[in-house]
Amino acid sequence: MGADIPISISIPSRWNQADPFVSVIIPCYNHGEYLEEAVESILAQTWQNLEIIVVNDGSSDERTNQILKSFHKEKTRIIHLEHNAGLPAARNAGIAQARGKYICCLDADDKLQETYIEKAITLMEINAGISFVWAWTKVFGAEDRVWQAPQFDLQKILYYNLTNPPAVFRKSAWEKSGGFDESMRDGFEDWEFWIRMSGHGFRGHRISQKLFHIRRMGYSFANRAADNKEKLFELIKKKNAKLYEDVDATVAKIKQGYRDFYNPTPFLNLPLQAYRTSLPACNLFVANLNSKQTLQWLRTCPKDAPAIWVSQQSLDEESVDALYQWTPYVYILPDCVPQYARAEFIKHLQARSHAKLIRPQVA
C-alpha cells in the first residue's frame, strides 16, 4: 500500500481568497455543553480566513440537540447525521464538505491556543515538504498534566502515537490517503490515519509549545482506547500490513522521497487582511535572548501594554511558559519557521500588527 505510491509536492499556488483557507471540523456527540468553548477558541485564533463545520453525530442527549438547534456563531455551520456514525465517520463527513486547503479536527470538548492554526499553516506554506503539524498538549479537567508529544519520526510513528487529533493537515493528503478509517470506532482512528498518511510519504512536524488544550472527564473515550491499546494496535498493523512486513526497508524507501520544498513567496496565501484585526497596537519584541536572559528580562518588563514576543532562539519550557503568562502571542522561530524565511516572517508580523519593533537587551 502507501509505501509504493509516489507523492508529488509542488510549491503552493495562489489560493482563491473567496474560499476559506482552513476548515475546522468539530464532531459533536452529546458534548453540546462544551461546544461554545471549542468554537470560541477558534474564533479567537489570530488566523481568521477559516470556516467551522460542526458535525452532530446523531447525538442522543436532548440538551445537546437543543443547543445545536439554536447554535449560531460567526463562520460556523452545522451538519446533522441521522444516526451515530462514530468519530472517524463524522470527521470524514465534515471534511467532505470542507472548502479549505488545510483541515483541523477538533473535538467538541477541547480548545486551541490563539496562535496554533496560524503557526501550523505558516510552516506548511513556507515548506511544502511538510503535510501535517501538531503541538504539545495541555490536559485539563479531571487531569492536570502536559503531554510533550515527540517530534515526527517515521519509524517511531509505526509503534507510538506521536500526534494529537487536532493536528492540521493538507486536505489533499487526506484525499490521497483515503481519509479516516470509519471502521475504527473504538479509538486510535487518528493514529491509524497518521500512519497511513506517513505510509503515503507525507511528513509531519511537531511544534514544541502547549497549543492544544484537551479536556478529560472521568473515564473517557480516550481512556477506553488506551485500555484496549494492544488489541487496537494489532488492528492497525493488520490494516497497514505492507508497512509492517519489513519496517526498516519500508522506512528507508519512504524517506528517500523526503524533500524540503521551500516557497520563494511564503506569504503569498497569507495576506495581512486574513488575520484578526482586533489586536490593539502593540510592541513587537524580537529577541536573541537565551532562556536565562528571557526570564531575567521578564522580571523587569512592562506589563501593561499588549505585546508580541518573537524569539530567534529555542527556549526551555520554563521560559516559554513565562512568556505565555505574559502574552498569548509568542513565536519561537526555531519551532515553526525555517531559517530562510525568518526575517520575512518578522516583517510580515510587524506589518499585520502595526507594531513598534523593540529588540530586548539585558545587562
VOBA-1610 file (N, C-alpha, C; in pm, whole numbers, padded with zeros to 5 digits, always signed):
BEGIN
Met+00083-00119+00000Met+00000+00000+00000Met+00086+00123+00000Gly+00064+00221+00083Gly+00119+00355+00071Gly+00264+00365+00031Ala+00351+00274+00078Ala+00494+00286+00051Ala+00525+00281-00098Asp+00437+00222-00179Asp+00462+00209-00322Asp+00401+00323-00403Ile+00332+00413-00336Ile+00264+00521-00408Ile+00348+00647-00401Pro+00399+00696-00514Pro+00482+00817-00512Pro+00399+00939-00477Ile+00462+01035-00414Ile+00394+01159-00379Ile+00462+01275-00449Ser+00384+01361-00508Ser+00438+01477-00579Ser+00394+01602-00504Ile+00489+01680-00457Ile+00457+01802-00382Ile+00504+01921-00463Ser+00418+02016-00484Ser+00453+02134-00562Ser+00454+02258-00475Ile+00521+02361-00520Ile+00521+02489-00450Ile+00379+02543-00448Pro+00332+02593-00334Pro+00194+02640-00325Pro+00160+02743-00431Ser+00043+02727-00493Ser-00007+02826-00588Ser-00101+02921-00516Arg-00142+03026-00584Arg-00228+03125-00519Arg-00364+03064-00488Trp-00408+03082-00364Trp-00537+03029-00320Trp-00648+03127-00355Asn-00762+03073-00394Asn-00879+03155-00421Asn-00930+03213-00289Gln-00913+03341-00269Gln-00947+03403-00141Gln-01098+03403-00113Ala-01179+03366-00214Ala-01323+03355-00190Ala-01355+03231-00106Asp-01261+03136-00102Asp-01280+03015-00022Asp-01202+03026+00109Pro-01255+02970+00217Pro-01178+02969+00342Pro-01050+02889+00322Phe-00942+02935+00383Phe-00813+02869+00368Phe-00802+02748+00459Val-00872+02755+00575Val-00868+02648+00675Val-01011+02609+00709Ser-01035+02479+00720Ser-01164+02428+00765Ser-01143+02354+00897Val-01214+02395+00999Val-01207+02329+01129Val-01331+02243+01146Ile-01310+02113+01163Ile-01420+02017+01174Ile-01436+01979+01320Ile-01559+01995+01373Ile-01586+01963+01512Ile-01696+01858+01520Pro-01661+01729+01532Pro-01764+01629+01557Pro-01821+01649+01699Cys-01951+01638+01711Cys-02014+01659+01842Cys-02112+01546+01869Tyr-02081+01465+01967Tyr-02173+01361+02011Tyr-02195+01378+02160Asn-02310+01436+02197Asn-02350+01454+02337Asn-02255+01543+02417His-02184+01633+02351His-02094+01726+02421His-02134+01871+02395Gly-02262+01893+02378Gly-02310+02027+02346Gly-02275+02133+02449Glu-02265+02093+02576Glu-02238+02192+02681Glu-02100+02254+02668Tyr-02009+02188+02596Tyr-01873+02241+02581Tyr-01849+02304+02444Leu-01945+02290+02354Leu-01924+02330+02215Leu-01889+02478+02201Glu-01956+02563+02276Glu-01930+02707+02262Glu-01785+02740+02294Glu-01728+02676+02398Glu-01587+02700+02431Glu-01497+02660+02316Ala-01526+02546+02255Ala-01444+02500+02143Ala-01451+02598+02027Val-01571+02639+01990Val-01589+02732+01878Val-01526+02867+01908Glu-01543+02916+02030Glu-01484+03046+02065Glu-01332+03042+02058Ser-01272+02927+02089Ser-01126+02918+02081Ser-01079+02925+01936Ile-01166+02889+01842Ile-01132+02901+01700Ile-01155+03044+01653Leu-01265+03104+01695Leu-01293+03242+01657Leu-01192+03339+01717Ala-01120+03296+01822Ala-01017+03380+01883Ala-00881+03360+01817Gln-00872+03273+01716Gln-00744+03249+01650Gln-00692+03375+01582Thr-00561+03389+01578Thr-00503+03501+01504Thr-00531+03488+01355Trp-00538+03364+01304Trp-00574+03342+01164Trp-00725+03330+01153Gln-00787+03411+01064Gln-00932+03416+01059Gln-00994+03382+00925Asn-00914+03349+00824Asn-00973+03306+00697Asn-01004+03157+00710Leu-01115+03128+00777Leu-01149+02990+00809Leu-01300+02970+00814Glu-01338+02845+00812Glu-01476+02805+00834Glu-01479+02699+00944Ile-01591+02691+01014Ile-01610+02592+01120Ile-01729+02506+01082Ile-01708+02376+01076Ile-01815+02281+01044Ile-01836+02191+01164Val-01948+02208+01231Val-01985+02122+01344Val-02068+02006+01291Val-02027+01884+01324Val-02098+01765+01278Val-02169+01702+01397Asn-02302+01713+01398Asn-02381+01648+01503Asn-02390+01500+01468Asp-02313+01419+01540Asp-02301+01277+01507Asp-02413+01196+01573Gly-02536+01230+01536Gly-02652+01156+01587Gly-02662+01160+01737Ser-02643+01277+01799Ser-02645+01289+01945Ser-02777+01238+02003Ser-02766+01163+02112Ser-02885+01111+02181Ser-02923+01198+02301Asp-02835+01290+02338Asp-02858+01378+02453Asp-02947+01494+02410Glu-03061+01508+02475Glu-03158+01609+02435Glu-03102+01751+02450Arg-03024+01772+02558Arg-02967+01905+02579Arg-02874+01942+02464Thr-02790+01846+02422Thr-02700+01872+02310Thr-02779+01907+02184Asn-02884+01831+02156Asn-02964+01858+02036Asn-03032+01994+02042Gln-03075+02034+02160Gln-03137+02166+02175Gln-03033+02275+02153Ile-02914+02256+02209Ile-02807+02354+02189Ile-02773+02368+02041Leu-02763+02256+01972Leu-02726+02258+01831Leu-02835+02322+01744Lys-02960+02306+01783Lys-03069+02367+01705Lys-03063+02518+01709Ser-03018+02572+01821Ser-03015+02718+01835Ser-02875+02776+01830Phe-02779+02696+01785Phe-02639+02739+01788Phe-02609+02824+01666His-02574+02950+01690His-02542+03041+01581His-02413+03115+01616Lys-02311+03090+01538Lys-02183+03156+01558Lys-02127+03197+01423Glu-02050+03303+01424Glu-01983+03351+01304Glu-01900+03238+01241Lys-01899+03231+01111Lys-01818+03138+01031Lys-01855+02992+01053Thr-01967+02965+01121Thr-01999+02829+01166Thr-02126+02777+01101Arg-02120+02651+01055Arg-02241+02582+01011Arg-02244+02442+01072Ile-02364+02384+01075Ile-02383+02256+01142Ile-02438+02154+01044Ile-02378+02036+01046Ile-02424+01921+00968Ile-02484+01821+01066His-02602+01770+01036His-02666+01672+01124His-02663+01535+01058Leu-02602+01438+01125Leu-02606+01299+01079Leu-02725+01230+01144Glu-02798+01153+01065Glu-02922+01093+01114Glu-02896+00995+01228His-02787+00918+01217His-02753+00819+01320His-02610+00841+01366Asn-02579+00791+01484Asn-02442+00799+01535Asn-02350+00712+01450Ala-02260+00777+01374Ala-02174+00706+01279Ala-02036+00678+01336Gly-02002+00743+01447Gly-01869+00727+01506Gly-01778+00842+01468Leu-01675+00861+01550Leu-01586+00976+01534Leu-01518+00983+01397Pro-01457+00875+01346Pro-01390+00887+01215Pro-01488+00919+01103Ala-01608+00862+01105Ala-01707+00890+01001Ala-01756+01035+01010Ala-01773+01085+01133Ala-01816+01224+01150Ala-01711+01320+01097Arg-01584+01289+01123Arg-01477+01373+01068Arg-01479+01371+00915Asn-01489+01253+00859Asn-01492+01243+00713Asn-01610+01319+00653Ala-01725+01311+00718Ala-01844+01381+00668Ala-01821+01532+00664Gly-01757+01583+00770Gly-01728+01727+00772Gly-01623+01765+00670Ile-01516+01685+00660Ile-01408+01717+00567Ile-01457+01711+00423Ala-01548+01618+00394Ala-01601+01605+00258Ala-01670+01733+00213Gln-01726+01810+00307Gln-01793+01935+00273Gln-01703+02057+00294Ala-01581+02034+00340Ala-01490+02146+00370Ala-01434+02206+00242Arg-01415+02337+00243Arg-01361+02407+00126Arg-01217+02449+00146Gly-01161+02427+00265Gly-01028+02475+00297Gly-00916+02393+00236Lys-00802+02455+00221Lys-00679+02385+00179Lys-00627+02300+00295Tyr-00647+02351+00417Tyr-00599+02282+00537Tyr-00717+02245+00625Ile-00701+02133+00697Ile-00806+02079+00783Ile-00753+02066+00925Cys-00838+02101+01022Cys-00809+02075+01163Cys-00934+02011+01224Cys-00918+01894+01286Cys-01030+01826+01350Cys-01020+01846+01501Leu-01114+01919+01556Leu-01113+01950+01699Leu-01233+01884+01765Asp-01211+01809+01872Asp-01322+01751+01946Asp-01402+01861+02014Ala-01531+01836+02033Ala-01622+01941+02080Ala-01596+01987+02222Asp-01519+01911+02300Asp-01492+01950+02438Asp-01349+02001+02457Asp-01277+02025+02348Asp-01138+02071+02356Asp-01123+02213+02304Lys-01002+02268+02316Lys-00979+02407+02276Lys-00840+02421+02213Leu-00822+02531+02139Leu-00693+02561+02077Leu-00639+02694+02130Gln-00508+02701+02147Gln-00443+02828+02182Gln-00452+02922+02061Glu-00452+03053+02087Glu-00486+03151+01984Glu-00398+03149+01860Thr-00271+03111+01872Thr-00180+03120+01758Thr-00160+02987+01687Tyr-00229+02881+01730Tyr-00197+02747+01680Tyr-00218+02733+01529Ile-00336+02767+01479Ile-00364+02747+01337Ile-00269+02830+01252Glu-00245+02953+01293Glu-00151+03038+01219Glu-00014+02973+01207Lys+00038+02923+01318Lys+00172+02864+01317Lys+00177+02740+01230Ala+00073+02657+01235Ala+00071+02534+01158Ala+00068+02561+01008Ile-00020+02651+00965Ile-00031+02675+00820Ile+00088+02755+00769Thr+00145+02843+00852Thr+00263+02919+00811Thr+00378+02823+00781Leu+00398+02725+00869Leu+00504+02628+00848Leu+00484+02552+00718Met+00360+02510+00690Met+00335+02431+00570Met+00335+02515+00443Glu+00300+02644+00453Glu+00309+02732+00337Glu+00455+02763+00304Ile+00538+02774+00407Ile+00680+02801+00385Ile+00751+02678+00330Asn+00712+02559+00380Asn+00778+02436+00340Asn+00673+02333+00296Ala+00657+02318+00166Ala+00558+02226+00112Ala+00596+02080+00134Gly+00714+02054+00189Gly+00754+01918+00223Gly+00693+01869+00353Ile+00623+01957+00425Ile+00553+01921+00549Ile+00404+01917+00520Ser+00336+01809+00566Ser+00195+01792+00532Ser+00102+01785+00651Phe+00156+01766+00772Phe+00070+01774+00891Phe+00154+01823+01009Val+00089+01903+01094Val+00157+01973+01204Val+00075+01958+01331Trp+00144+01931+01442Trp+00077+01922+01571Trp+00163+01990+01677Ala+00123+01981+01803Ala+00192+02053+01910Ala+00182+01974+02040Trp+00247+02026+02143Trp+00232+01968+02277Trp+00090+01993+02327Thr+00051+01912+02426Thr-00087+01916+02475Thr-00091+01948+02624Lys-00179+02042+02660Lys-00211+02069+02800Lys-00344+02002+02831Val-00341+01903+02921Val-00462+01831+02960Val-00524+01901+03080Phe-00655+01925+03074Phe-00722+01993+03185Phe-00852+01921+03218Gly-00918+01964+03325Gly-01041+01898+03368Gly-01012+01799+03478Ala-01046+01671+03456Ala-01024+01568+03557Ala-00876+01535+03574Glu-00793+01575+03478Glu-00649+01556+03485Glu-00581+01690+03466Asp-00460+01701+03518Asp-00380+01823+03501Asp-00237+01780+03469Arg-00205+01775+03342Arg-00073+01730+03301Arg-00041+01784+03161Val+00081+01762+03118Val+00126+01804+02986Val+00179+01682+02912Trp+00137+01667+02788Trp+00195+01564+02703Trp+00288+01631+02603Gln+00417+01608+02620Gln+00516+01664+02530Gln+00533+01568+02412Ala+00443+01579+02318Ala+00444+01489+02203Ala+00579+01494+02133Pro+00633+01378+02094Pro+00764+01375+02029Pro+00763+01439+01891Gln+00883+01468+01842Gln+00897+01516+01705Gln+00868+01401+01609Phe+00831+01435+01486Phe+00797+01332+01388Phe+00916+01242+01359Asp+00889+01113+01359Asp+00988+01012+01324Asp+00913+00899+01257Leu+00943+00872+01132Leu+00866+00775+01056Leu+00866+00637+01120Gln+00981+00591+01167Gln+00987+00458+01226Gln+00911+00453+01358Lys+00922+00560+01438Lys+00855+00560+01568Lys+00703+00565+01555Ile+00654+00639+01455Ile+00509+00656+01446Ile+00439+00524+01414Leu+00513+00427+01361Leu+00456+00296+01335Leu+00428+00219+01464Tyr+00491+00261+01575Tyr+00476+00189+01701Tyr+00426+00278+01816Tyr+00437+00409+01800Tyr+00395+00501+01905Tyr+00313+00614+01842Asn+00206+00649+01911Asn+00123+00759+01861Asn+00191+00892+01897Leu+00249+00958+01799Leu+00327+01078+01823Leu+00244+01206+01815Thr+00124+01197+01761Thr+00050+01317+01728Thr-00080+01325+01806Asn-00152+01436+01788Asn-00278+01460+01856Asn-00389+01474+01752Pro-00514+01444+01788Pro-00624+01458+01691Pro-00635+01597+01627Pro-00607+01709+01698Pro-00623+01840+01632Pro-00507+01881+01541Ala-00423+01787+01498Ala-00318+01823+01403Ala-00381+01887+01280Val-00312+01985+01224Val-00357+02049+01100Val-00291+01976+00983Phe-00370+01941+00882Phe-00314+01867+00769Phe-00372+01919+00638Arg-00301+01889+00532Arg-00347+01929+00399Arg-00467+01842+00359Lys-00571+01904+00306Lys-00686+01826+00262Lys-00645+01731+00150Ser-00551+01773+00066Ser-00505+01686-00042Ser-00442+01558+00013Ala-00376+01566+00129Ala-00317+01447+00192Ala-00427+01354+00243Trp-00533+01411+00296Trp-00649+01331+00340Trp-00709+01257+00222Glu-00722+01326+00109Glu-00780+01263-00010Glu-00692+01149-00061Lys-00562+01174-00070Lys-00471+01073-00124Lys-00454+00955-00029Ser-00473+00978+00100Ser-00455+00871+00199Ser-00582+00793+00226Gly-00696+00841+00175Gly-00821+00768+00192Gly-00904+00808+00312Gly-00867+00919+00379Gly-00948+00965+00491Gly-00934+00878+00615Phe-01014+00911+00716Phe-01015+00832+00839Phe-01087+00699+00814Asp-01036+00593+00874Asp-01096+00461+00861Asp-01221+00455+00949Glu-01338+00450+00886Glu-01464+00462+00958Glu-01498+00338+01040Ser-01425+00229+01018Ser-01449+00109+01098Ser-01381+00115+01234Met-01290+00213+01252Met-01216+00223+01379Met-01290+00313+01477Arg-01405+00267+01520Arg-01490+00347+01609Arg-01447+00338+01755Asp-01357+00245+01788Asp-01323+00222+01928Asp-01197+00296+01972Gly-01139+00378+01884Gly-01024+00458+01924Gly-00902+00437+01837Phe-00807+00529+01852Phe-00681+00530+01778Phe-00703+00544+01627Glu-00824+00593+01589Glu-00850+00618+01448Glu-00760+00728+01394Asp-00721+00822+01480Asp-00630+00927+01436Asp-00489+00870+01415Trp-00442+00786+01508Trp-00310+00724+01493Trp-00302+00643+01363Glu-00407+00564+01337Glu-00409+00485+01214Glu-00402+00577+01092Phe-00469+00691+01099Phe-00468+00787+00988Phe-00329+00847+00967Trp-00262+00884+01078Trp-00126+00942+01064Trp-00030+00836+01009Ile-00046+00711+01050Ile+00038+00603+00997Ile+00015+00589+00846Arg-00112+00589+00806Arg-00143+00572+00664Arg-00092+00691+00583Met-00108+00812+00636Met-00053+00930+00569Met+00099+00917+00555Ser+00165+00876+00663Ser+00311+00862+00660Ser+00351+00755+00559Gly+00272+00649+00548Gly+00299+00544+00451Gly+00290+00592+00308His+00211+00695+00286His+00200+00755+00153His+00309+00859+00129Gly+00400+00875+00222Gly+00512+00967+00203Gly+00491+01105+00260Phe+00380+01129+00327Phe+00354+01260+00386Phe+00428+01273+00519Arg+00494+01385+00538Arg+00581+01406+00654Arg+00518+01505+00750Gly+00539+01482+00881Gly+00483+01568+00984Gly+00588+01650+01056His+00540+01742+01140His+00629+01826+01221His+00554+01864+01349Arg+00626+01859+01462Arg+00570+01898+01590Arg+00624+02033+01635Ile+00534+02119+01684Ile+00572+02247+01745Ile+00580+02224+01896Ser+00695+02250+01956Ser+00714+02220+02099Ser+00663+02332+02187Gln+00533+02358+02174Gln+00462+02453+02260Gln+00325+02395+02291Lys+00269+02431+02407Lys+00142+02374+02451Lys+00025+02450+02387Leu-00006+02411+02264Leu-00105+02482+02185Leu-00239+02408+02177Phe-00245+02285+02230Phe-00370+02211+02242Phe-00412+02208+02387His-00541+02228+02412His-00597+02215+02546His-00703+02106+02539Ile-00668+01988+02592Ile-00753+01870+02582Ile-00821+01843+02716Arg-00953+01832+02713Arg-01031+01811+02835Arg-01043+01661+02865Arg-01027+01627+02992Arg-01051+01491+03037Arg-01162+01493+03141Met-01260+01403+03123Met-01375+01398+03214Met-01400+01253+03252Gly-01361+01213+03372Gly-01386+01077+03417Gly-01323+00973+03325Tyr-01393+00862+03308Tyr-01344+00753+03223Tyr-01389+00781+03081Ser-01302+00843+03003Ser-01338+00898+02873Ser-01316+00799+02759Phe-01354+00840+02640Phe-01330+00763+02518Phe-01181+00734+02502Ala-01096+00834+02532Ala-00951+00816+02522Ala-00901+00712+02622Asn-00959+00711+02743Asn-00920+00612+02843Asn-00957+00470+02799Arg-01075+00457+02740Arg-01119+00325+02692Arg-01026+00275+02581Ala-00989+00367+02491Ala-00898+00328+02383Ala-00764+00284+02439Ala-00714+00359+02539Ala-00585+00325+02599Ala-00590+00187+02664Asp-00703+00152+02727Asp-00716+00022+02791Asp-00719-00092+02689Asn-00758-00058+02565Asn-00763-00159+02458Asn-00652-00139+02356Lys-00543-00073+02398Lys-00439-00035+02303Lys-00380-00155+02230Glu-00352-00264+02302Glu-00289-00380+02239Glu-00377-00435+02126Lys-00505-00449+02153Lys-00598-00501+02053Lys-00609-00405+01935Leu-00620-00277+01963Leu-00634-00177+01857Leu-00507-00166+01773Phe-00392-00181+01839Phe-00266-00174+01765Phe-00254-00292+01669Glu-00297-00409+01711Glu-00295-00524+01621Glu-00386-00499+01501Leu-00498-00431+01524Leu-00588-00395+01414Leu-00521-00298+01318Ile-00449-00199+01374Ile-00377-00102+01291Ile-00274-00173+01203Lys-00200-00265+01263Lys-00099-00339+01186Lys-00163-00423+01075Lys-00277-00481+01105Lys-00347-00561+01005Lys-00393-00474+00889Lys-00444-00356+00920Lys-00493-00266+00816Lys-00380-00206+00733Asn-00260-00203+00787Asn-00144-00145+00718Asn-00033-00250+00707Ala-00074-00373+00674Ala+00017-00487+00680Ala+00145-00466+00599Lys+00134-00404+00483Lys+00252-00389+00398Lys+00359-00302+00463Leu+00315-00203+00540Leu+00411-00115+00608Leu+00490-00191+00713Tyr+00430-00295+00771Tyr+00493-00365+00882Tyr+00565-00494+00839Glu+00560-00528+00710Glu+00626-00651+00664Glu+00777-00645+00688Asp+00837-00534+00647Asp+00981-00512+00667Asp+00997-00364+00698Val+00987-00331+00825Val+00980-00191+00865Val+01104-00113+00822Asp+01222-00170+00842Asp+01344-00097+00807Asp+01348-00064+00658Ala+01314-00161+00575Ala+01315-00137+00430Ala+01207-00038+00390Thr+01090-00049+00451Thr+00980+00041+00420Thr+01015+00184+00456Val+01069+00203+00577Val+01106+00337+00623Val+01213+00397+00532Ala+01313+00317+00498Ala+01421+00367+00412Ala+01366+00411+00276Lys+01274+00335+00221Lys+01216+00367+00090Lys+01136+00496+00095Ile+01054+00511+00198Ile+00972+00631+00209Ile+01059+00755+00231Lys+01161+00742+00315Lys+01247+00857+00346Lys+01323+00906+00224Gln+01344+00820+00125Gln+01411+00863+00003Gln+01332+00974-00068Gly+01202+00975-00045Gly+01118+01077-00108Gly+01106+01206-00030Tyr+01164+01212+00090Tyr+01153+01334+00171Tyr+01232+01448+00108Arg+01170+01562+00096Arg+01236+01682+00048Arg+01177+01803+00119Asp+01259+01905+00138Asp+01209+02035+00181Asp+01184+02118+00056Phe+01058+02159+00035Phe+01022+02241-00080Phe+00993+02382-00029Tyr+01095+02465-00026Tyr+01079+02599+00025Tyr+01014+02689-00079Asn+00917+02765-00034Asn+00838+02850-00122Asn+00907+02986-00135Pro+00941+03031-00256Pro+01005+03162-00272Pro+00912+03278-00237Thr+00780+03253-00232Thr+00684+03355-00190Thr+00602+03298-00074Pro+00664+03279+00043Pro+00599+03204+00151Pro+00471+03265+00205Phe+00449+03396+00185Phe+00330+03460+00240Phe+00229+03496+00132Leu+00243+03431+00016Leu+00151+03454-00095Leu+00006+03433-00054Asn-00020+03325+00021Asn-00157+03292+00061Asn-00189+03334+00204Leu-00103+03417+00262Leu-00123+03463+00399Leu-00132+03615+00402Pro-00232+03673+00336Pro-00243+03819+00328Pro-00274+03880+00464Leu-00233+04004+00481Leu-00249+04070+00610Leu-00394+04076+00655Gln-00486+04091+00560Gln-00627+04105+00597Gln-00689+03975+00648Ala-00618+03863+00636Ala-00672+03735+00681Ala-00652+03712+00830Tyr-00582+03801+00897Tyr-00556+03785+01040Tyr-00655+03866+01121Arg-00672+03829+01246Arg-00762+03902+01334Arg-00714+04045+01349Thr-00802+04138+01330Thr-00764+04280+01333Thr-00795+04346+01466Ser-00850+04272+01562Ser-00889+04332+01689Ser-00772+04349+01786Leu-00656+04293+01751Leu-00540+04308+01839Leu-00499+04455+01840Pro-00496+04520+01955Pro-00463+04662+01958Pro-00317+04686+01923Ala-00288+04811+01887Ala-00149+04848+01858Ala-00061+04805+01974Cys+00051+04745+01943Cys+00130+04685+02049Cys+00278+04692+02016Asn+00357+04642+02109Asn+00502+04632+02088Asn+00537+04493+02037Leu+00625+04488+01939Leu+00675+04362+01886Leu+00819+04346+01936Phe+00838+04251+02027Phe+00970+04226+02084Phe+01037+04113+02006Val+01147+04144+01942Val+01224+04045+01867Val+01355+04023+01942Ala+01371+03903+01999Ala+01479+03881+02095Ala+01575+03772+02050Asn+01701+03792+02083Asn+01805+03690+02068Asn+01848+03639+02205Leu+01762+03655+02305Leu+01797+03616+02442Leu+01785+03465+02459Asn+01872+03408+02542Asn+01857+03267+02577Asn+01754+03254+02689Ser+01732+03133+02738Ser+01627+03110+02837Ser+01648+03191+02965Lys+01770+03187+03017Lys+01800+03260+03140Lys+01781+03409+03121Gln+01828+03462+03010Gln+01814+03605+02983Gln+01668+03645+02962Thr+01591+03556+02900Thr+01448+03585+02881Thr+01377+03598+03014Leu+01403+03506+03106Leu+01341+03515+03239Leu+01387+03640+03313Gln+01513+03673+03297Gln+01566+03795+03360Gln+01496+03918+03305Trp+01476+03924+03174Trp+01411+04039+03114Trp+01264+04049+03156Leu+01196+03935+03164Leu+01054+03935+03200Leu+01030+03988+03340Arg+01128+03972+03428Arg+01111+04023+03565Arg+01104+04175+03570Thr+01157+04241+03469Thr+01159+04388+03470Thr+01082+04449+03353Cys+01011+04365+03274Cys+00948+04415+03151Cys+00820+04491+03181Pro+00776+04577+03087Pro+00646+04645+03103Pro+00533+04545+03098Lys+00438+04556+03190Lys+00330+04458+03199Lys+00196+04509+03147Asp+00186+04637+03115Asp+00055+04696+03089Asp+00020+04709+02941Ala+00116+04691+02851Ala+00089+04711+02709Ala+00076+04578+02636Pro-00014+04568+02537Pro-00021+04445+02456Pro+00114+04418+02389Ala+00148+04291+02378Ala+00282+04260+02327Ala+00282+04132+02246Ile+00374+04128+02151Ile+00404+04008+02074Ile+00552+03978+02097Trp+00582+03852+02127Trp+00721+03814+02153Trp+00768+03719+02044Val+00881+03752+01984Val+00944+03666+01884Val+01082+03628+01935Ser+01102+03498+01954Ser+01233+03451+01998Ser+01307+03390+01881Gln+01428+03435+01857Gln+01509+03381+01750Gln+01596+03264+01796Gln+01582+03230+01925Gln+01649+03114+01981Gln+01547+03017+02039Ser+01582+02890+02043Ser+01500+02793+02116Ser+01509+02824+02265Leu+01397+02805+02336Leu+01392+02833+02479Leu+01343+02709+02554Asp+01380+02699+02682Asp+01332+02587+02761Asp+01186+02609+02800Glu+01124+02503+02853Glu+00981+02507+02881Glu+00945+02613+02984Glu+01029+02633+03086Glu+01001+02734+03188Glu+00992+02873+03126Ser+01084+02904+03037Ser+01086+03036+02974Ser+00965+03055+02883Val+00932+02953+02806Val+00816+02963+02717Val+00688+02979+02798Asp+00675+02904+02908Asp+00557+02918+02994Asp+00547+03060+03049Ala+00659+03116+03090Ala+00660+03252+03144Ala+00617+03353+03038Leu+00660+03333+02915Leu+00620+03422+02806Leu+00470+03413+02781Tyr+00415+03291+02782Tyr+00272+03275+02757Tyr+00187+03330+02872Gln+00242+03336+02992Gln+00170+03400+03102Gln+00166+03551+03083Trp+00262+03602+03009Trp+00271+03746+02985Trp+00189+03788+02864Thr+00192+03708+02758Thr+00118+03739+02636Thr+00082+03609+02564Pro-00036+03602+02501Pro-00068+03480+02424Pro+00002+03475+02289Tyr+00069+03585+02251Tyr+00128+03594+02118Tyr+00279+03572+02126Val+00316+03443+02128Val+00455+03402+02144Val+00496+03322+02020Tyr+00607+03359+01959Tyr+00656+03292+01839Tyr+00802+03252+01862Ile+00823+03121+01879Ile+00959+03069+01894Ile+01001+03021+01754Leu+01078+03102+01684Leu+01102+03079+01542Leu+01163+02943+01509Pro+01260+02892+01586Pro+01315+02760+01551Pro+01210+02648+01552Asp+01096+02669+01619Asp+00991+02567+01623Asp+00910+02560+01495Cys+00893+02675+01428Cys+00790+02676+01323Cys+00825+02759+01199Val+00941+02820+01194Val+00976+02900+01076Val+01118+02863+01032Pro+01135+02803+00913Pro+01270+02773+00865Pro+01357+02898+00858Gln+01485+02878+00872Gln+01580+02989+00880Gln+01564+03089+00766Tyr+01546+03039+00643Tyr+01546+03129+00528Tyr+01431+03229+00529Ala+01322+03198+00601Ala+01203+03284+00598Ala+01186+03368+00725Arg+01278+03360+00819Arg+01255+03425+00949Arg+01253+03577+00940Ala+01344+03635+00865Ala+01345+03782+00853Ala+01216+03830+00788Glu+01171+03760+00684Glu+01046+03799+00618Glu+00926+03777+00709Phe+00930+03671+00790Phe+00820+03647+00884Phe+00808+03762+00984Ile+00919+03809+01035Ile+00915+03920+01131Ile+00855+04045+01066Lys+00894+04074+00943Lys+00837+04189+00871Lys+00686+04170+00852His+00646+04050+00818His+00505+04017+00798His+00427+04035+00928Leu+00483+03988+01038Leu+00419+04000+01169Leu+00405+04146+01210Gln+00509+04224+01185Gln+00504+04366+01220Gln+00402+04440+01137Ala+00395+04410+01008Ala+00302+04480+00920Ala+00156+04453+00957Arg+00126+04329+00992Arg-00014+04297+01020Arg-00058+04343+01158Ser+00037+04362+01251Ser+00001+04403+01387Ser+00023+04552+01410His+00077+04623+01309His+00108+04766+01322His+00188+04792+01450Ala+00287+04705+01472Ala+00359+04707+01599Ala+00487+04788+01591Lys+00524+04838+01706Lys+00654+04905+01722Lys+00759+04799+01752Leu+00865+04796+01672Leu+00968+04694+01688Leu+01066+04730+01798Ile+01085+04638+01893Ile+01177+04658+02004Ile+01266+04533+02014Arg+01395+04552+02034Arg+01486+04439+02048Arg+01536+04436+02194Pro+01480+04347+02274Pro+01514+04342+02418Pro+01661+04312+02443Gln+01715+04376+02543Gln+01854+04353+02587Gln+01851+04333+02738Val+01953+04265+02788Val+01969+04253+02933Val+02110+04297+02968Ala+02122+04346+03088Ala+02253+04396+03132Ala+02349+04280+03151
//
